[in-house]
Amino acid sequence: MKAAIVGATGYGGAELIRILQQHPEVTLQSYHSSSYKGDSMADRYPHFQAVSEENLEGIDPEQIARDADVVFMATPSGVSSELVPAFIKEGARVIDLSGDFRLKDTRQYEQWYKKKAPAGTVLESAVYGLTEWLETDVTETQLVSNPGCYPTAALLGLAPLVKNQIIDPHSIIIDAKTGVSGAGKNPTSVTHFTEMSDNLKVYKVLEHQHTPEIEQVLAGWNSNTGPVTFGTHLVPMIRGIMTTIYADAPEGITAAKLSDLYKESYKDSYFVRVRDQGTYPGTKEVYGSNFCDVSLALDERTNRIMIVSVIDNLVKGASGQAVQNMNRMFGIDEKAGLAFAPVYP
């Protein structure tokens, strides 16, 4: 397959190149950027000197759709909503890594993202691509909306409990921490080295745009699910997300039953690794990989369940899951190009 990457110079685009250049079924057809047209990828990322000699091209949806089998949109929110309809019109198959096509309620999108919502018909056709819990056969789908990094970690951690109606759906608290790469490549006063080194910050307090995305999916799994409390923090590391999730448990549940439920739920999911009871994952154990490691515990004093879920925000939380969705779309092995071990230490 021939793949084009729009927005190739961001961290998500760079990760797509790293993954796809060794994918057995993919040829990287072209890279596109509105800001760096004519530059080589090595100009932007010197570590790509041995990977790509292609120059960055401008964004012409008609030409890109004609030359590529699949287009990855690794653009900021607000950009994809303008470009994707043109790609769809040209018959391209698109995987969008921005947040533009995740929320079905356009009012929520405009409230949380502070941008104009995308066109209704294209939005309606988009399939939300949480790969392990896809309920749609996407082999004929034209547009897959890749989940956000925080929602991926949180939803994979919560899915077995919410889908099986085991927890009180109004009691969910998600405490999430991310590495600084989650804020993107462009530096800000928040991500400046002197601000983040040896520091821990809470940010977007009760205002993070991934909140309605998490709630939308949870409500689809269990209509009784209410709003969740979602807290986000920046930690002084480059990659990784850890979500620690709390919810009230029913009477009579045991830690052993919970462990069995998770192992059964994910027995056929290569990229979700459920830890044995009493062992808990760290972000370094999924670093650079498409794995999500999950563990849980039951506090018998408070009758509350605690779930720990870790991912690499740039891989399983973005580009890796996008490739996993591409594999599903084209009916090839879901692990193709992704079955590499984490980088450790």
Order of alpha helices (4+ residues) and beta strands (2+ residues): beta-alpha-beta-alpha-alpha-beta-alpha-beta-alpha-alpha-beta-beta-alpha-beta-alpha-beta-alpha-beta-beta-alpha-beta-beta-beta-alpha
